[in-house]
Amino acid sequence: MKIGLMGGTFDPIHNGHLVLAEQVRTRFQMDKIIFIPAGNPPHKDSMASKEHRYKMTQLAIEDNEFFELSRIELDQDNKTYTIDTVLKLREMYGDETEVYFITGADMILDLPTWKKFDELVHLCKFIGSTRPGVEDKELSDQINALVKDYKADITITQVPALAISSTDIRRRVKYNLSIRYLLPKSAEDYIYEHKLYIDERKVL
Protein backbone atom coordinates (compact mmCIF):
# COMPACT_ATOMS: atom_id res chain seq x y z
CA MET A 1 0.00 0.00 0.00
CA LYS A 2 1.09 3.57 -0.72
CA ILE A 3 -0.24 6.44 1.39
CA GLY A 4 0.42 10.15 1.22
CA LEU A 5 0.36 12.34 4.31
CA MET A 6 -0.86 15.91 3.85
CA GLY A 7 0.04 17.75 7.01
CA GLY A 8 -0.67 21.41 7.64
CA THR A 9 -2.60 23.86 9.75
CA PHE A 10 -5.29 24.09 7.01
CA ASP A 11 -6.17 27.54 8.28
CA PRO A 12 -8.19 27.37 6.06
CA ILE A 13 -7.77 24.46 3.64
CA HIS A 14 -7.97 25.68 0.02
CA ASN A 15 -8.01 24.43 -3.56
CA GLY A 16 -4.21 24.50 -3.76
CA HIS A 17 -4.06 21.81 -1.06
CA LEU A 18 -6.69 19.72 -2.84
CA VAL A 19 -5.10 20.00 -6.28
CA LEU A 20 -1.71 19.06 -4.83
CA ALA A 21 -3.13 16.02 -3.02
CA GLU A 22 -4.95 14.76 -6.11
CA GLN A 23 -1.98 15.36 -8.43
CA VAL A 24 0.36 13.51 -6.08
CA ARG A 25 -2.12 10.67 -5.59
CA THR A 26 -2.44 10.00 -9.29
CA ARG A 27 1.18 10.66 -10.25
CA PHE A 28 2.57 8.32 -7.59
CA GLN A 29 -0.38 5.86 -7.80
CA MET A 30 -1.19 6.11 -4.12
CA ASP A 31 -4.01 4.23 -2.48
CA LYS A 32 -5.08 7.21 -0.42
CA ILE A 33 -4.11 10.62 0.92
CA ILE A 34 -4.54 11.26 4.64
CA PHE A 35 -5.10 14.89 5.64
CA ILE A 36 -3.63 15.60 9.07
CA PRO A 37 -4.56 19.00 10.52
CA ALA A 38 -1.82 20.12 12.91
CA GLY A 39 -2.67 20.24 16.58
CA ASN A 40 0.07 22.36 18.11
CA PRO A 41 2.69 22.71 15.37
CA PRO A 42 6.14 23.86 16.56
CA HIS A 43 6.69 26.14 13.55
CA LYS A 44 3.54 28.27 13.43
CA ASP A 45 0.42 29.35 15.26
CA SER A 46 -3.07 28.94 13.86
CA MET A 47 -5.83 31.55 13.70
CA ALA A 48 -8.91 29.31 13.82
CA SER A 49 -9.47 26.70 16.53
CA LYS A 50 -8.57 23.03 16.07
CA GLU A 51 -12.19 22.01 15.66
CA HIS A 52 -12.95 24.70 13.07
CA ARG A 53 -9.91 23.67 11.03
CA TYR A 54 -10.87 20.01 11.30
CA LYS A 55 -14.45 20.67 10.18
CA MET A 56 -13.38 22.81 7.21
CA THR A 57 -11.01 20.07 6.07
CA GLN A 58 -13.71 17.45 6.50
CA LEU A 59 -16.12 19.44 4.34
CA ALA A 60 -13.47 20.15 1.69
CA ILE A 61 -12.46 16.52 1.10
CA GLU A 62 -15.76 14.68 1.55
CA ASP A 63 -16.39 14.27 -2.18
CA ASN A 64 -13.11 12.42 -2.86
CA GLU A 65 -13.19 8.72 -1.95
CA PHE A 66 -9.38 8.59 -1.89
CA PHE A 67 -9.05 11.33 0.73
CA GLU A 68 -9.20 10.63 4.47
CA LEU A 69 -9.03 12.83 7.54
CA SER A 70 -7.12 12.05 10.73
CA ARG A 71 -7.24 13.53 14.22
CA ILE A 72 -3.90 11.95 15.14
CA GLU A 73 -2.31 15.35 15.83
CA LEU A 74 -5.40 17.32 16.86
CA ASP A 75 -6.08 15.14 19.87
CA GLN A 76 -2.67 15.77 21.42
CA ASP A 77 -2.15 18.54 23.97
CA ASN A 78 1.58 18.94 23.48
CA LYS A 79 3.51 20.18 20.47
CA THR A 80 3.12 17.75 17.58
CA TYR A 81 6.08 16.57 15.51
CA THR A 82 6.15 14.80 12.16
CA ILE A 83 8.39 11.99 13.45
CA ASP A 84 5.83 11.00 16.10
CA THR A 85 2.94 11.11 13.62
CA VAL A 86 4.77 9.00 11.05
CA LEU A 87 5.78 6.42 13.68
CA LYS A 88 2.14 6.07 14.83
CA LEU A 89 0.86 5.70 11.27
CA ARG A 90 3.55 3.14 10.46
CA GLU A 91 2.39 1.20 13.50
CA MET A 92 -1.19 1.34 12.19
CA TYR A 93 -0.46 0.41 8.56
CA GLY A 94 2.58 -1.85 8.93
CA ASP A 95 6.15 -1.65 7.72
CA GLU A 96 5.23 -2.83 4.23
CA THR A 97 3.32 0.40 3.57
CA GLU A 98 5.13 3.10 1.62
CA VAL A 99 4.64 6.45 3.34
CA TYR A 100 5.06 9.77 1.51
CA PHE A 101 5.05 13.07 3.38
CA ILE A 102 3.75 15.90 1.18
CA THR A 103 4.84 19.44 1.94
CA GLY A 104 5.65 22.78 0.34
CA ALA A 105 9.04 22.98 -1.35
CA ASP A 106 10.02 25.80 1.02
CA MET A 107 9.72 23.38 3.94
CA ILE A 108 12.29 21.11 2.32
CA LEU A 109 14.88 23.76 3.15
CA ASP A 110 14.00 23.40 6.85
CA LEU A 111 13.96 19.60 7.00
CA PRO A 112 17.28 19.27 8.87
CA THR A 113 15.78 21.33 11.72
CA TRP A 114 12.85 18.91 12.17
CA LYS A 115 12.85 16.72 15.27
CA LYS A 116 14.88 13.51 14.71
CA PHE A 117 15.14 14.21 11.00
CA ASP A 118 17.94 11.66 10.65
CA GLU A 119 15.44 8.98 11.73
CA LEU A 120 12.48 10.44 9.84
CA VAL A 121 14.19 10.13 6.43
CA HIS A 122 14.26 6.36 6.86
CA LEU A 123 10.57 6.18 7.78
CA CYS A 124 9.05 8.08 4.86
CA LYS A 125 9.74 9.65 1.49
CA PHE A 126 9.20 13.35 0.84
CA ILE A 127 7.32 15.13 -1.94
CA GLY A 128 7.88 18.87 -2.13
CA SER A 129 5.49 21.04 -4.14
CA THR A 130 6.31 24.20 -6.04
CA ARG A 131 4.77 26.39 -8.73
CA PRO A 132 5.69 25.80 -12.39
CA GLY A 133 8.54 27.98 -13.63
CA VAL A 134 10.10 28.45 -10.22
CA GLU A 135 13.81 27.65 -10.44
CA ASP A 136 15.43 27.57 -7.03
CA LYS A 137 19.12 26.75 -6.90
CA GLU A 138 19.10 26.84 -3.09
CA LEU A 139 16.37 24.19 -3.06
CA SER A 140 18.20 22.00 -5.57
CA ASP A 141 21.42 22.26 -3.60
CA GLN A 142 19.60 21.40 -0.37
CA ILE A 143 17.95 18.33 -1.88
CA ASN A 144 21.26 17.11 -3.28
CA ALA A 145 22.87 17.55 0.15
CA LEU A 146 20.06 15.71 1.95
CA VAL A 147 20.21 12.84 -0.52
CA LYS A 148 23.97 12.61 -0.13
CA ASP A 149 24.21 13.08 3.65
CA TYR A 150 21.04 11.31 4.83
CA LYS A 151 20.08 9.09 1.88
CA ALA A 152 16.77 11.00 1.86
CA ASP A 153 14.21 10.25 -0.86
CA ILE A 154 12.88 13.63 -2.03
CA THR A 155 10.86 14.42 -5.15
CA ILE A 156 9.75 17.88 -6.28
CA THR A 157 6.43 18.21 -8.10
CA GLN A 158 4.96 21.33 -9.73
CA VAL A 159 1.36 22.36 -9.06
CA PRO A 160 -0.18 25.46 -10.73
CA ALA A 161 -2.81 26.08 -8.01
CA LEU A 162 -0.19 26.68 -5.32
CA ALA A 163 -0.39 30.42 -5.94
CA ILE A 164 -3.39 30.24 -3.58
CA SER A 165 -2.48 30.64 0.09
CA SER A 166 -4.28 30.38 3.42
CA THR A 167 -2.68 33.68 4.48
CA ASP A 168 -4.20 35.47 1.50
CA ILE A 169 -7.63 33.93 2.14
CA ARG A 170 -7.58 35.13 5.75
CA ARG A 171 -6.56 38.61 4.58
CA ARG A 172 -9.38 38.69 2.04
CA VAL A 173 -11.96 37.73 4.66
CA LYS A 174 -10.61 40.37 7.02
CA TYR A 175 -10.92 43.09 4.38
CA ASN A 176 -14.29 41.87 3.09
CA LEU A 177 -12.90 40.72 -0.28
CA SER A 178 -14.16 37.70 -2.24
CA ILE A 179 -12.66 34.28 -1.56
CA ARG A 180 -14.95 32.52 -4.02
CA TYR A 181 -13.24 29.79 -6.10
CA LEU A 182 -10.12 29.86 -3.90
CA LEU A 183 -11.48 27.04 -1.73
CA PRO A 184 -14.43 24.64 -1.84
CA LYS A 185 -17.79 26.35 -1.36
CA SER A 186 -18.52 24.17 1.67
CA ALA A 187 -15.41 25.53 3.42
CA GLU A 188 -16.18 29.09 2.30
CA ASP A 189 -19.72 28.85 3.71
CA TYR A 190 -18.33 27.47 6.97
CA ILE A 191 -15.98 30.45 7.35
CA TYR A 192 -18.83 32.93 6.95
CA GLU A 193 -21.27 30.94 9.08
CA HIS A 194 -18.84 30.86 11.99
CA LYS A 195 -17.40 34.34 11.34
CA LEU A 196 -13.83 33.08 11.12
CA TYR A 197 -10.90 35.41 10.37
CA ILE A 198 -13.03 38.55 10.51
CA ASP A 199 -11.28 40.12 13.53
CA GLU A 200 -13.27 43.35 13.16
CA ARG A 201 -13.98 43.97 9.49
CA LYS A 202 -11.67 46.38 7.72
CA VAL A 203 -11.68 47.95 4.27
CA LEU A 204 -8.77 48.65 1.97
C-alpha positions in Angstrom: 0.0 0.0 0.0 1.1 3.6 -0.7 -0.2 6.4 1.4 0.4 10.2 1.2 0.4 12.3 4.3 -0.9 15.9 3.8 0.0 17.7 7.0 -0.7 21.4 7.6 -2.6 23.9 9.7 -5.3 24.1 7.0 -6.2 27.5 8.3 -8.2 27.4 6.1 -7.8 24.5 3.6 -8.0 25.7 0.0 -8.0 24.4 -3.6 -4.2 24.5 -3.8 -4.1 21.8 -1.1 -6.7 19.7 -2.8 -5.1 20.0 -6.3 -1.7 19.1 -4.8 -3.1 16.0 -3.0 -4.9 14.8 -6.1 -2.0 15.4 -8.4 0.4 13.5 -6.1 -2.1 10.7 -5.6 -2.4 10.0 -9.3 1.2 10.7 -10.3 2.6 8.3 -7.6 -0.4 5.9 -7.8 -1.2 6.1 -4.1 -4.0 4.2 -2.5 -5.1 7.2 -0.4 -4.1 10.6 0.9 -4.5 11.3 4.6 -5.1 14.9 5.6 -3.6 15.6 9.1 -4.6 19.0 10.5 -1.8 20.1 12.9 -2.7 20.2 16.6 0.1 22.4 18.1 2.7 22.7 15.4 6.1 23.9 16.6 6.7 26.1 13.6 3.5 28.3 13.4 0.4 29.3 15.3 -3.1 28.9 13.9 -5.8 31.5 13.7 -8.9 29.3 13.8 -9.5 26.7 16.5 -8.6 23.0 16.1 -12.2 22.0 15.7 -12.9 24.7 13.1 -9.9 23.7 11.0 -10.9 20.0 11.3 -14.4 20.7 10.2 -13.4 22.8 7.2 -11.0 20.1 6.1 -13.7 17.5 6.5 -16.1 19.4 4.3 -13.5 20.1 1.7 -12.5 16.5 1.1 -15.8 14.7 1.6 -16.4 14.3 -2.2 -13.1 12.4 -2.9 -13.2 8.7 -2.0 -9.4 8.6 -1.9 -9.0 11.3 0.7 -9.2 10.6 4.5 -9.0 12.8 7.5 -7.1 12.0 10.7 -7.2 13.5 14.2 -3.9 12.0 15.1 -2.3 15.4 15.8 -5.4 17.3 16.9 -6.1 15.1 19.9 -2.7 15.8 21.4 -2.2 18.5 24.0 1.6 18.9 23.5 3.5 20.2 20.5 3.1 17.7 17.6 6.1 16.6 15.5 6.2 14.8 12.2 8.4 12.0 13.4 5.8 11.0 16.1 2.9 11.1 13.6 4.8 9.0 11.0 5.8 6.4 13.7 2.1 6.1 14.8 0.9 5.7 11.3 3.5 3.1 10.5 2.4 1.2 13.5 -1.2 1.3 12.2 -0.5 0.4 8.6 2.6 -1.9 8.9 6.2 -1.7 7.7 5.2 -2.8 4.2 3.3 0.4 3.6 5.1 3.1 1.6 4.6 6.5 3.3 5.1 9.8 1.5 5.1 13.1 3.4 3.7 15.9 1.2 4.8 19.4 1.9 5.6 22.8 0.3 9.0 23.0 -1.3 10.0 25.8 1.0 9.7 23.4 3.9 12.3 21.1 2.3 14.9 23.8 3.2 14.0 23.4 6.8 14.0 19.6 7.0 17.3 19.3 8.9 15.8 21.3 11.7 12.9 18.9 12.2 12.9 16.7 15.3 14.9 13.5 14.7 15.1 14.2 11.0 17.9 11.7 10.6 15.4 9.0 11.7 12.5 10.4 9.8 14.2 10.1 6.4 14.3 6.4 6.9 10.6 6.2 7.8 9.0 8.1 4.9 9.7 9.7 1.5 9.2 13.4 0.8 7.3 15.1 -1.9 7.9 18.9 -2.1 5.5 21.0 -4.1 6.3 24.2 -6.0 4.8 26.4 -8.7 5.7 25.8 -12.4 8.5 28.0 -13.6 10.1 28.4 -10.2 13.8 27.7 -10.4 15.4 27.6 -7.0 19.1 26.8 -6.9 19.1 26.8 -3.1 16.4 24.2 -3.1 18.2 22.0 -5.6 21.4 22.3 -3.6 19.6 21.4 -0.4 18.0 18.3 -1.9 21.3 17.1 -3.3 22.9 17.6 0.1 20.1 15.7 1.9 20.2 12.8 -0.5 24.0 12.6 -0.1 24.2 13.1 3.6 21.0 11.3 4.8 20.1 9.1 1.9 16.8 11.0 1.9 14.2 10.2 -0.9 12.9 13.6 -2.0 10.9 14.4 -5.2 9.7 17.9 -6.3 6.4 18.2 -8.1 5.0 21.3 -9.7 1.4 22.4 -9.1 -0.2 25.5 -10.7 -2.8 26.1 -8.0 -0.2 26.7 -5.3 -0.4 30.4 -5.9 -3.4 30.2 -3.6 -2.5 30.6 0.1 -4.3 30.4 3.4 -2.7 33.7 4.5 -4.2 35.5 1.5 -7.6 33.9 2.1 -7.6 35.1 5.7 -6.6 38.6 4.6 -9.4 38.7 2.0 -12.0 37.7 4.7 -10.6 40.4 7.0 -10.9 43.1 4.4 -14.3 41.9 3.1 -12.9 40.7 -0.3 -14.2 37.7 -2.2 -12.7 34.3 -1.6 -15.0 32.5 -4.0 -13.2 29.8 -6.1 -10.1 29.9 -3.9 -11.5 27.0 -1.7 -14.4 24.6 -1.8 -17.8 26.3 -1.4 -18.5 24.2 1.7 -15.4 25.5 3.4 -16.2 29.1 2.3 -19.7 28.8 3.7 -18.3 27.5 7.0 -16.0 30.4 7.3 -18.8 32.9 6.9 -21.3 30.9 9.1 -18.8 30.9 12.0 -17.4 34.3 11.3 -13.8 33.1 11.1 -10.9 35.4 10.4 -13.0 38.6 10.5 -11.3 40.1 13.5 -13.3 43.3 13.2 -14.0 44.0 9.5 -11.7 46.4 7.7 -11.7 47.9 4.3 -8.8 48.7 2.0 
